[in-house]
Amino acid sequence: MAYLRSFLPWIAVSVLIGTVDVRYALLVGLVLAVVLAVNQRRAGRAWDALVIEVSAAAFFAVSTAVAFAAPDSDFVEHYASAGSSLWLALVAWASIVVGRPFTLGIARTQVPEELWDSPVFLKVNVAISAVWAASFTVSGGGSAWLRHAQPDSSTGRTALTVVCIVVPILFTVRYPEIARSRAVAGQQPSEEV
């Protein structure tokens, strides 16, 4: 579950916002993102496996700076969660567009090197990255809309966030095996005479 570790800064900030001052919640996210990235690099992980950590550090650096620069503004507190999801969506969609799905680096740490150039491996990672990107998009857009439509109710935003995390996690866990099975089935000679 390397994916879950990568999202630790985002999860921590989500839990802290509303509990502590938003500036310090964002600062915690920034520190966690930097610590994760540094520790993973020291452990030998390649940069392409750290897309989420590096993008988290960038997002939280900017968000923290904005929050400290305008401490009386409610905008950052009200829309930080939606903004973080939309930022992740942008990163995920961009990674697909440039042909380097953000899940590729992480997946390479979990499969043998001889599979890295396989068309199935790339297609699986494009699909997984697309599901995450779509989920981030729905989460960000939906959270912003719910915040605007029902500013005092967090239940809908929380439910949306949970669904938009659980669905891509389940897809990430299950889809590679489904794709492998389909690829193997497609390579088998037909039994029809």
N, CA, C and O of each residue as an XYZ file, in Angstrom:
772
protein
N       0.814     -1.197      0.000
C       0.000      0.000      0.000
C       0.860      1.264      0.000
O       0.662      2.172      0.808
N       1.811      1.299     -0.918
C       2.664      2.480     -1.041
C       1.831      3.719     -1.353
O       2.210      4.837     -1.002
N       0.694      3.511     -2.015
C      -0.175      4.645     -2.356
C      -0.657      5.351     -1.098
O      -0.678      6.581     -1.040
N      -1.042      4.580     -0.100
C      -1.576      5.171      1.117
C      -0.535      6.027      1.829
O      -0.845      7.116      2.313
N       0.693      5.535      1.891
C       1.768      6.306      2.509
C       1.968      7.626      1.765
O       2.211      8.663      2.382
N       1.864      7.580      0.441
C       2.042      8.785     -0.362
C       0.999      9.850     -0.039
O       1.270     11.046     -0.141
N      -0.195      9.408      0.352
C      -1.284     10.338      0.639
C      -1.353     10.763      2.106
O      -2.265     11.494      2.492
N      -0.410     10.319      2.917
C      -0.410     10.653      4.343
C      -0.508     12.161      4.610
O      -1.301     12.558      5.464
N       0.260     13.020      3.922
C       0.121     14.463      4.179
C      -1.293     14.969      3.897
O      -1.826     15.785      4.648
N      -1.893     14.485      2.821
C      -3.244     14.912      2.446
C      -4.256     14.447      3.487
O      -5.166     15.187      3.860
N      -4.086     13.208      3.949
C      -4.991     12.653      4.957
C      -4.855     13.424      6.265
O      -5.853     13.776      6.893
N      -3.619     13.682      6.669
C      -3.389     14.413      7.921
C      -4.034     15.795      7.883
O      -4.671     16.213      8.850
N      -3.871     16.494      6.779
C      -4.459     17.834      6.657
C      -5.979     17.748      6.683
O      -6.632     18.576      7.319
N      -6.546     16.768      6.008
C      -8.004     16.604      6.007
C      -8.532     16.396      7.418
O      -9.573     16.939      7.787
N      -7.810     15.609      8.200
C      -8.221     15.349      9.579
C      -8.053     16.604     10.442
O      -8.892     16.890     11.296
N      -6.975     17.344     10.217
C      -6.666     18.494     11.070
C      -7.504     19.738     10.767
O      -7.811     20.515     11.670
N      -7.873     19.926      9.494
C      -8.646     21.124      9.152
C      -9.989     21.051      9.877
O     -10.698     20.047      9.820
N     -10.306     22.134     10.549
C     -11.519     22.174     11.354
C     -11.250     21.846     12.803
O     -12.053     22.168     13.678
N     -10.103     21.195     13.066
C      -9.714     20.856     14.430
C      -8.682     21.852     14.957
O      -8.748     22.284     16.108
N      -7.730     22.208     14.098
C      -6.705     23.193     14.451
C      -6.722     24.309     13.414
O      -7.368     24.191     12.373
N      -6.022     25.369     13.699
C      -5.895     26.495     12.771
C      -5.411     25.968     11.421
O      -4.454     25.197     11.356
N      -6.070     26.384     10.355
C      -5.768     25.881      9.007
C      -4.302     26.101      8.645
O      -3.714     25.283      7.938
N      -3.709     27.188      9.115
C      -2.302     27.452      8.789
C      -1.411     26.337      9.304
O      -0.483     25.906      8.620
N      -1.695     25.872     10.512
C      -0.859     24.826     11.102
C      -1.186     23.455     10.525
O      -0.309     22.596     10.436
N      -2.424     23.245     10.137
C      -2.781     21.994      9.459
C      -2.011     21.885      8.144
O      -1.452     20.835      7.827
N      -1.988     22.983      7.382
C      -1.253     22.990      6.111
C       0.252     22.848      6.333
O       0.940     22.188      5.555
N       0.753     23.467      7.394
C       2.171     23.352      7.725
C       2.527     21.894      8.049
O       3.583     21.408      7.646
N       1.650     21.206      8.770
C       1.866     19.785      9.053
C       1.927     19.003      7.741
O       2.788     18.139      7.570
N       1.015     19.305      6.817
C       1.032     18.635      5.513
C       2.336     18.868      4.776
O       2.898     17.946      4.185
N       2.815     20.101      4.810
C       4.081     20.434      4.156
C       5.241     19.650      4.772
O       6.052     19.064      4.055
N       5.313     19.645      6.083
C       6.409     18.938      6.768
C       6.338     17.440      6.453
O       7.353     16.823      6.130
N       5.151     16.866      6.545
C       5.013     15.436      6.242
C       5.415     15.118      4.797
O       6.091     14.120      4.547
N       5.001     15.963      3.850
C       5.342     15.727      2.441
C       6.849     15.781      2.225
O       7.412     14.935      1.530
N       7.491     16.763      2.813
C       8.947     16.891      2.654
C       9.662     15.713      3.311
O      10.578     15.132      2.729
N       9.241     15.367      4.523
C       9.873     14.245      5.233
C       9.688     12.942      4.454
O      10.627     12.158      4.321
N       8.488     12.713      3.944
C       8.251     11.502      3.144
C       9.140     11.469      1.903
O       9.762     10.448      1.606
N       9.196     12.578      1.186
C      10.000     12.632     -0.038
C      11.487     12.412      0.271
O      12.163     11.645     -0.415
N      11.977     13.079      1.291
C      13.397     12.942      1.660
C      13.697     11.504      2.088
O      14.682     10.912      1.648
N      12.841     10.947      2.948
C      13.070      9.575      3.407
C      13.015      8.569      2.261
O      13.816      7.635      2.214
N      12.073      8.754      1.337
C      11.965      7.846      0.209
C      13.169      7.963     -0.730
O      13.648      6.960     -1.259
N      13.650      9.179     -0.932
C      14.854      9.367     -1.771
C      16.060      8.709     -1.110
O      16.852      8.043     -1.776
N      16.195      8.894      0.191
C      17.310      8.263      0.918
C      17.232      6.747      0.847
O      18.257      6.065      0.861
N      16.007      6.216      0.770
C      15.817      4.764      0.673
C      16.046      4.260     -0.751
O      15.954      3.060     -1.010
N      16.347      5.187     -1.684
C      16.658      4.795     -3.053
C      15.503      4.850     -4.027
O      15.634      4.407     -5.168
N      14.392      5.378     -3.603
C      13.229      5.462     -4.503
C      13.477      6.540     -5.550
O      13.966      7.627     -5.243
N      13.130      6.215     -6.795
C      13.324      7.144     -7.915
C      12.321      8.291     -7.838
O      11.267      8.162     -7.215
N      12.657      9.416     -8.477
C      11.774     10.583     -8.478
C      10.410     10.271     -9.061
O       9.398     10.797     -8.596
N      10.372      9.405    -10.096
C       9.070      9.129    -10.719
C       8.132      8.336     -9.809
O       6.939      8.228    -10.093
N       8.660      7.788     -8.730
C       7.824      7.107     -7.743
C       7.375      8.059     -6.636
O       6.664      7.664     -5.712
N       7.799      9.314     -6.741
C       7.499     10.299     -5.696
C       6.652     11.462     -6.209
O       6.692     12.556     -5.646
N       5.902     11.233     -7.254
C       5.099     12.312     -7.844
C       4.125     12.884     -6.827
O       4.001     14.103     -6.712
N       3.437     12.033     -6.094
C       2.452     12.501     -5.114
C       3.143     13.256     -3.980
O       2.662     14.310     -3.564
N       4.247     12.743     -3.480
C       4.958     13.403     -2.388
C       5.480     14.778     -2.801
O       5.334     15.753     -2.063
N       6.088     14.847     -3.985
C       6.644     16.109     -4.472
C       5.526     17.110     -4.774
O       5.642     18.294     -4.460
N       4.447     16.623     -5.383
C       3.331     17.537     -5.660
C       2.671     17.996     -4.359
O       2.186     19.124     -4.277
N       2.651     17.136     -3.350
C       2.116     17.527     -2.042
C       2.976     18.629     -1.433
O       2.458     19.611     -0.902
N       4.290     18.457     -1.515
C       5.191     19.480     -0.962
C       4.957     20.820     -1.664
O       4.917     21.862     -1.011
N       4.805     20.798     -2.977
C       4.561     22.041     -3.727
C       3.219     22.656     -3.336
O       3.137     23.856     -3.073
N       2.171     21.840     -3.298
C       0.844     22.354     -2.945
C       0.829     22.932     -1.540
O       0.337     24.039     -1.323
N       1.369     22.181     -0.585
C       1.328     22.643      0.799
C       2.257     23.826      1.043
O       1.983     24.645      1.920
N       3.339     23.936      0.296
C       4.208     25.116      0.424
C       3.442     26.374      0.014
O       3.458     27.379      0.724
N       2.776     26.309     -1.131
C       2.011     27.469     -1.615
C       0.821     27.745     -0.702
O       0.582     28.892     -0.325
N       0.076     26.704     -0.346
C      -1.111     26.884      0.506
C      -0.748     27.432      1.879
O      -1.443     28.296      2.414
N       0.333     26.930      2.442
C       0.773     27.401      3.755
C       1.174     28.868      3.675
O       0.822     29.663      4.546
N       1.907     29.220      2.635
C       2.316     30.620      2.461
C       1.101     31.534      2.329
O       1.054     32.605      2.935
N       0.120     31.109      1.536
C      -1.103     31.909      1.361
C      -1.856     32.017      2.674
O      -2.329     33.096      3.030
N      -1.973     30.910      3.401
C      -2.706     30.917      4.671
C      -2.044     31.822      5.701
O      -2.738     32.521      6.439
N      -0.719     31.824      5.766
C      -0.026     32.696      6.716
C      -0.048     34.154      6.252
O      -0.045     35.071      7.073
N      -0.070     34.363      4.938
C      -0.113     35.737      4.413
C      -1.481     36.383      4.622
O      -1.577     37.601      4.767
N      -2.529     35.576      4.638
C      -3.895     36.105      4.815
C      -4.600     35.320      5.922
O      -5.546     34.581      5.650
N      -4.144     35.476      7.171
C      -4.683     34.657      8.259
C      -6.161     34.911      8.577
O      -6.815     34.066      9.188
N      -6.680     36.054      8.172
C      -8.078     36.364      8.469
C      -9.038     35.913      7.377
O     -10.252     36.052      7.524
N      -8.511     35.379      6.297
C      -9.351     34.934      5.189
C      -9.862     33.518      5.466
O      -9.091     32.635      5.842
N     -11.149     33.313      5.279
C     -11.729     31.982      5.436
C     -11.590     31.145      4.171
O     -11.837     29.940      4.189
N     -11.196     31.780      3.080
C     -11.155     31.091      1.794
C     -10.275     29.846      1.848
O     -10.687     28.778      1.395
N      -9.073     29.973      2.396
C      -8.155     28.835      2.423
C      -8.757     27.712      3.260
O      -8.727     26.551      2.852
N      -9.299     28.046      4.419
C      -9.876     27.014      5.274
C     -11.079     26.346      4.604
O     -11.230     25.126      4.665
N     -11.915     27.135      3.978
C     -13.127     26.592      3.373
C     -12.852     25.770      2.119
O     -13.562     24.804      1.840
N     -11.836     26.146      1.371
C     -11.625     25.490      0.077
C     -10.287     24.748     -0.039
O      -9.929     24.310     -1.133
N      -9.549     24.598      1.054
C      -8.265     23.888      0.999
C      -8.453     22.434      0.581
O      -7.678     21.912     -0.221
N      -9.468     21.786      1.113
C      -9.711     20.381      0.781
C     -10.054     20.222     -0.701
O      -9.497     19.363     -1.386
N     -10.970     21.053     -1.185
C     -11.333     20.999     -2.605
C     -10.123     21.340     -3.468
O      -9.872     20.698     -4.488
N      -9.385     22.349     -3.051
C      -8.196     22.756     -3.805
C      -7.151     21.665     -3.865
O      -6.505     21.474     -4.895
N      -6.978     20.946     -2.766
C      -5.979     19.871     -2.765
C      -6.395     18.751     -3.720
O      -5.555     18.194     -4.427
N      -7.674     18.426     -3.743
C      -8.146     17.386     -4.671
C      -7.993     17.832     -6.118
O      -7.596     17.048     -6.981
N      -8.309     19.094     -6.376
C      -8.170     19.597     -7.747
C      -6.701     19.676     -8.163
O      -6.370     19.460     -9.329
N      -5.832     19.981     -7.219
C      -4.391     19.978     -7.502
C      -3.938     18.564     -7.873
O      -3.222     18.368     -8.855
N      -4.368     17.580     -7.072
C      -4.015     16.192     -7.377
C      -4.585     15.766     -8.727
O      -3.941     15.026     -9.471
N      -5.792     16.232     -9.041
C      -6.390     15.926    -10.349
C      -5.523     16.484    -11.466
O      -5.246     15.798    -12.449
N      -5.098     17.725    -11.310
C      -4.239     18.358    -12.311
C      -2.943     17.572    -12.498
O      -2.522     17.320    -13.627
N      -2.325     17.193    -11.408
C      -1.078     16.420    -11.475
C      -1.325     15.078    -12.168
O      -0.553     14.675    -13.039
N      -2.395     14.393    -11.784
C      -2.684     13.073    -12.362
C      -3.012     13.172    -13.851
O      -2.479     12.406    -14.653
N      -3.888     14.114    -14.228
C      -4.222     14.274    -15.651
C      -2.992     14.663    -16.460
O      -2.773     14.135    -17.550
N      -2.191     15.581    -15.933
C      -0.981     16.013    -16.644
C      -0.009     14.848    -16.843
O       0.622     14.731    -17.894
N       0.108     13.990    -15.830
C       1.020     12.846    -15.954
C       0.577     11.909    -17.083
O       1.411     11.316    -17.768
N      -0.720     11.782    -17.266
C      -1.241     10.940    -18.351
C      -0.977     11.602    -19.705
O      -0.554     10.950    -20.660
N      -1.236     12.902    -19.765
C      -1.054     13.641    -21.012
C       0.392     13.566    -21.496
O       0.636     13.416    -22.694
N       1.356     13.671    -20.572
C       2.763     13.623    -20.980
C       3.279     12.195    -21.163
O       4.453     11.990    -21.471
N       2.390     11.201    -20.973
C       2.773      9.816    -21.207
C       3.521      9.158    -20.066
O       4.139      8.109    -20.249
N       3.472      9.766    -18.887
C       4.136      9.208    -17.706
C       3.133      9.151    -16.549
O       3.251      9.921    -15.596
N       2.146      8.244    -16.621
C       1.135      8.176    -15.566
C       1.788      8.146    -14.183
O       2.774      7.441    -13.970
N       1.236      8.908    -13.260
C       1.892      9.060    -11.960
C       2.020      7.738    -11.204
O       2.860      7.627    -10.311
N       1.220      6.749    -11.533
C       1.305      5.456    -10.848
C       2.455      4.589    -11.369
O       2.817      3.596    -10.738
N       3.016      4.953    -12.495
C       4.056      4.150    -13.134
C       5.268      3.937    -12.232
O       5.734      2.808    -12.075
N       5.776      5.006    -11.644
C       6.952      4.896    -10.781
C       6.693      4.030     -9.564
O       7.554      3.255     -9.149
N       5.504      4.161     -8.993
C       5.152      3.349     -7.825
C       5.015      1.884     -8.249
O       5.512      0.987     -7.568
N       4.345      1.650     -9.368
C       4.142      0.279     -9.848
C       5.470     -0.400    -10.158
O       5.612     -1.607     -9.959
N       6.431      0.358    -10.639
C       7.737     -0.229    -10.965
C       8.449     -0.747     -9.723
O       9.312     -1.619     -9.825
N       8.107     -0.229     -8.572
C       8.727     -0.725     -7.330
C       8.093     -2.043     -6.897
O       8.586     -2.691     -5.974
N       6.990     -2.450     -7.561
C       6.240     -3.621     -7.118
C       6.214     -4.758     -8.123
O       5.687     -5.830     -7.828
N       6.776     -4.542     -9.307
C       6.781     -5.603    -10.328
C       8.207     -5.799    -10.837
O       9.037     -4.898    -10.723
N       8.490     -6.963    -11.393
C       9.826     -7.216    -11.943
C      10.144     -6.263    -13.103
O       9.255     -5.858    -13.852
N      11.404     -5.923    -13.230
C      11.851     -4.971    -14.248
C      11.517     -5.415    -15.671
O      11.295     -4.577    -16.544
N      11.479     -6.710    -15.907
C      11.186     -7.178    -17.264
C       9.762     -6.839    -17.723
O       9.465     -6.930    -18.914
N       8.892     -6.454    -16.807
C       7.524     -6.072    -17.169
C       7.361     -4.574    -17.421
O       6.322     -4.153    -17.929
N       8.348     -3.770    -17.082
C       8.227     -2.317    -17.141
C       7.909     -1.769    -18.530
O       7.214     -0.761    -18.662
N       8.417     -2.435    -19.561
C       8.184     -1.951    -20.924
C       7.012     -2.635    -21.609
O       6.752     -2.395    -22.788
N       6.318     -3.470    -20.889
C       5.176     -4.184    -21.439
C       4.030     -3.215    -21.745
O       3.714     -2.351    -20.928
N       3.410     -3.358    -22.919
C       2.258     -2.510    -23.243
C       1.116     -2.672    -22.228
O       0.409     -1.712    -21.921
N       0.947     -3.895    -21.714
C      -0.100     -4.133    -20.710
C       0.212     -3.339    -19.438
O      -0.681     -2.726    -18.852
N       1.456     -3.350    -19.020
C       1.868     -2.615    -17.823
C       1.571     -1.122    -17.978
O       1.039     -0.493    -17.063
N       1.911     -0.566    -19.121
C       1.644      0.856    -19.358
C       0.138      1.128    -19.405
O      -0.336      2.096    -18.810
N      -0.611      0.281    -20.107
C      -2.063      0.482    -20.189
C      -2.726      0.392    -18.821
O      -3.635      1.162    -18.509
N      -2.267     -0.551    -18.010
C      -2.813     -0.688    -16.656
C      -2.555      0.591    -15.865
O      -3.439      1.073    -15.156
N      -1.357      1.138    -15.982
C      -1.036      2.353    -15.236
C      -1.757      3.581    -15.768
O      -2.100      4.479    -14.998
N      -1.989      3.631    -17.056
C      -2.799      4.729    -17.603
C      -4.214      4.630    -17.035
O      -4.787      5.632    -16.607
N      -4.771      3.430    -17.032
C      -6.135      3.238    -16.517
C      -6.214      3.582    -15.027
O      -7.135      4.278    -14.601
N      -5.266      3.105    -14.248
C      -5.274      3.385    -12.805
C      -5.109      4.879    -12.566
O      -5.823      5.457    -11.746
N      -4.176      5.510    -13.272
C      -3.979      6.953    -13.104
C      -5.228      7.726    -13.511
O      -5.573      8.726    -12.882
N      -5.905      7.267    -14.557
C      -7.125      7.941    -15.011
C      -8.246      7.821    -13.972
O      -8.996      8.770    -13.748
N      -8.351      6.653    -13.343
C      -9.368      6.487    -12.301
C      -9.067      7.408    -11.124
O      -9.971      8.047    -10.584
N      -7.797      7.476    -10.727
C      -7.423      8.405     -9.650
C      -7.694      9.850    -10.068
O      -8.247     10.626     -9.289
N      -7.314     10.210    -11.275
C      -7.518     11.581    -11.757
C      -9.001     11.939    -11.772
O      -9.384     13.027    -11.343
N      -9.830     11.028    -12.264
C     -11.273     11.274    -12.282
C     -11.814     11.402    -10.863
O     -12.655     12.255    -10.581
N     -11.328     10.557     -9.989
C     -11.772     10.600     -8.598
C     -11.368     11.918     -7.933
O     -12.165     12.530     -7.221
N     -10.131     12.349     -8.170
C      -9.689     13.639     -7.621
C     -10.534     14.781     -8.172
O     -10.876     15.715     -7.447
N     -10.864     14.703     -9.447
C     -11.670     15.745    -10.091
C     -13.056     15.807     -9.465
O     -13.539     16.883     -9.112
N     -13.690     14.654     -9.330
C     -15.021     14.598     -8.716
C     -14.962     15.069     -7.268
O     -15.821     15.832     -6.824
N     -13.960     14.621     -6.540
C     -13.813     15.014     -5.139
C     -13.618     16.525     -4.999
O     -14.271     17.164     -4.174
N     -12.728     17.087     -5.798
C     -12.456     18.524     -5.720
C     -13.641     19.370     -6.144
O     -14.045     20.294     -5.437
N     -14.191     19.048     -7.302
C     -15.342     19.805     -7.794
C     -16.548     19.639     -6.886
O     -17.236     20.608     -6.565
N     -16.800     18.399     -6.474
C     -17.931     18.132     -5.585
C     -17.777     18.790     -4.227
O     -18.738     19.336     -3.685
N     -16.572     18.741     -3.676
C     -16.325     19.376     -2.369
C     -16.512     20.886     -2.447
O     -17.098     21.491     -1.549
N     -16.017     21.489     -3.513
C     -16.179     22.948     -3.673
C     -17.657     23.303     -3.799
O     -18.126     24.260     -3.183
N     -18.391     22.525     -4.605
C     -19.815     22.791     -4.779
C     -20.570     22.595     -3.464
O     -21.396     23.431     -3.095
N     -20.292     21.491     -2.751
C     -20.965     21.236     -1.477
C     -20.618     22.302     -0.442
O     -21.472     22.707      0.347
N     -19.380     22.751     -0.447
C     -18.973     23.804      0.494
C     -19.761     25.081      0.215
O     -20.187     25.778      1.136
N     -19.945     25.371     -1.060
C     -20.696     26.563     -1.454
C     -22.191     26.395     -1.167
O     -22.831     27.305     -0.641
N     -22.743     25.230     -1.512
C     -24.188     25.002     -1.382
C     -24.621     24.769      0.063
O     -25.691     25.215      0.477
N     -23.779     24.064      0.832
C     -24.107     23.753      2.224
C     -22.877     24.018      3.090
O     -22.225     23.076      3.541
N     -22.559     25.284      3.325
C     -21.309     25.623      4.007
C     -21.169     25.078      5.433
O     -20.052     24.892      5.916
N     -22.277     24.826      6.096
C     -22.193     24.369      7.485
C     -22.284     22.857      7.638
O     -22.213     22.347      8.756
N     -22.437     22.142      6.547
C     -22.576     20.690      6.614
C     -21.336     20.024      6.026
O     -21.005     20.203      4.854
N     -20.670     19.261      6.862
C     -19.472     18.575      6.369
C     -19.740     17.107      6.047
O     -18.867     16.433      5.499
N     -20.909     16.606      6.371
C     -21.217     15.192      6.155
C     -21.108     14.798      4.691
O     -20.485     13.786      4.369
N     -21.703     15.578      3.802
C     -21.640     15.281      2.375
C     -20.224     15.323      1.842
O     -19.826     14.468      1.051
N     -19.454     16.324      2.275
C     -18.062     16.442      1.822
C     -17.230     15.263      2.322
O     -16.391     14.732      1.594
N     -17.468     14.859      3.564
C     -16.732     13.725      4.125
C     -17.078     12.443      3.373
O     -16.186     11.673      3.018
N     -18.364     12.213      3.128
C     -18.780     11.017      2.399
C     -18.183     11.004      0.993
O     -17.696      9.972      0.531
N     -18.222     12.143      0.321
C     -17.653     12.243     -1.022
C     -16.159     11.934     -1.001
O     -15.666     11.200     -1.857
N     -15.448     12.482     -0.041
C     -14.010     12.248      0.072
C     -13.712     10.770      0.288
O     -12.810     10.213     -0.338
N     -14.470     10.141      1.174
C     -14.246      8.714      1.459
C     -14.485      7.883      0.199
O     -13.665      7.032     -0.143
N     -15.594      8.120     -0.488
C     -15.894      7.380     -1.718
C     -14.800      7.607     -2.760
O     -14.379      6.674     -3.444
N     -14.349      8.844     -2.871
C     -13.341      9.185     -3.886
C     -11.938      8.716     -3.522
O     -11.007      8.873     -4.311
N     -11.784      8.152     -2.355
C     -10.519      7.506     -1.989
C     -10.673      5.992     -2.093
O      -9.791      5.308     -2.614
N     -11.784      5.475     -1.599
C     -11.994      4.028     -1.580
C     -12.106      3.456     -2.994
O     -11.512      2.419     -3.288
N     -12.853      4.114     -3.863
C     -13.042      3.582     -5.226
C     -11.715      3.421     -5.964
O     -11.453      2.337     -6.487
N     -10.856      4.457     -6.031
C      -9.597      4.232     -6.753
C      -8.651      3.258     -6.047
O      -7.860      2.582     -6.704
N      -8.725      3.179     -4.726
C      -7.893      2.189     -4.027
C      -8.319      0.784     -4.439
O      -7.479     -0.049     -4.781
N      -9.615      0.522     -4.407
C     -10.111     -0.796     -4.815
C      -9.754     -1.100     -6.272
O      -9.346     -2.214     -6.601
N      -9.910     -0.102     -7.132
C      -9.559     -0.282     -8.541
C      -8.072     -0.587     -8.681
O      -7.686     -1.477     -9.440
N      -7.239      0.150     -7.950
C      -5.784     -0.040     -8.006
C      -5.391     -1.436     -7.551
O      -4.476     -2.041     -8.111
N      -6.070     -1.943     -6.551
C      -5.751     -3.271     -6.024
C      -6.223     -4.370     -6.972
O      -5.529     -5.370     -7.159
N      -7.387     -4.190     -7.563
C      -7.994     -5.279     -8.341
C      -7.686     -5.251     -9.844
O      -7.543     -6.304    -10.464
N      -7.586     -4.082    -10.416
C      -7.488     -3.992    -11.874
C      -6.236     -4.639    -12.473
O      -6.352     -5.282    -13.516
N      -5.058     -4.508    -11.882
C      -3.881     -5.136    -12.519
C      -4.067     -6.633    -12.773
O      -3.680     -7.131    -13.830
N      -4.646     -7.346    -11.830
C      -4.856     -8.783    -12.018
C      -5.891     -9.054    -13.107
O      -5.736     -9.989    -13.893
N      -6.935     -8.246    -13.157
C      -7.952     -8.385    -14.203
C      -7.314     -8.168    -15.571
O      -7.556     -8.934    -16.504
N      -6.499     -7.124    -15.686
C      -5.843     -6.821    -16.965
C      -4.868     -7.925    -17.359
O      -4.797     -8.302    -18.528
N      -4.113     -8.448    -16.387
C      -3.193     -9.550    -16.677
C      -3.962    -10.774    -17.172
O      -3.555    -11.421    -18.137
N      -5.065    -11.084    -16.513
C      -5.873    -12.240    -16.916
C      -6.405    -12.058    -18.330
O      -6.390    -12.994    -19.129
N      -6.866    -10.871    -18.635
C      -7.372    -10.595    -19.982
C      -6.254    -10.703    -21.013
O      -6.462    -11.233    -22.105
N      -5.079    -10.205    -20.672
C      -3.951    -10.261    -21.608
C      -3.531    -11.697    -21.859
O      -3.253    -12.076    -22.997
N      -3.484    -12.505    -20.797
C      -3.113    -13.912    -20.942
C      -4.164    -14.645    -21.752
O      -3.828    -15.454    -22.617
N      -5.438    -14.370    -21.483
C      -6.517    -15.020    -22.222
C      -6.455    -14.652    -23.705
O      -6.748    -15.485    -24.563
N      -6.081    -13.430    -24.006
C      -5.965    -12.987    -25.391
C      -4.791    -13.606    -26.114
O      -4.781    -13.662    -27.344
N      -3.793    -14.075    -25.368
C      -2.607    -14.678    -25.975
C      -2.753    -16.183    -26.143
O      -1.959    -16.805    -26.850
N      -3.758    -16.776    -25.502
C      -3.956    -18.214    -25.592
C      -4.505    -18.577    -26.974
O      -5.364    -17.871    -27.503
N      -4.023    -19.654    -27.550
C      -4.594    -20.090    -28.837
C      -6.056    -20.494    -28.639
O      -6.434    -21.020    -27.592
N      -6.847    -20.245    -29.642
C      -8.266    -20.583    -29.565
C      -8.431    -22.087    -29.521
O      -7.708    -22.825    -30.191
N      -9.397    -22.538    -28.718
C      -9.665    -23.965    -28.626
C     -10.661    -24.417    -29.676
O     -10.944    -25.608    -29.807
N     -11.195    -23.452    -30.427
C     -12.144    -23.815    -31.471
C     -11.392    -24.390    -32.683
O     -10.304    -23.927    -33.026
N     -11.963    -25.365    -33.297
C     -11.360    -25.969    -34.468
C     -12.009    -25.456    -35.716
O     -11.631    -25.855    -36.818
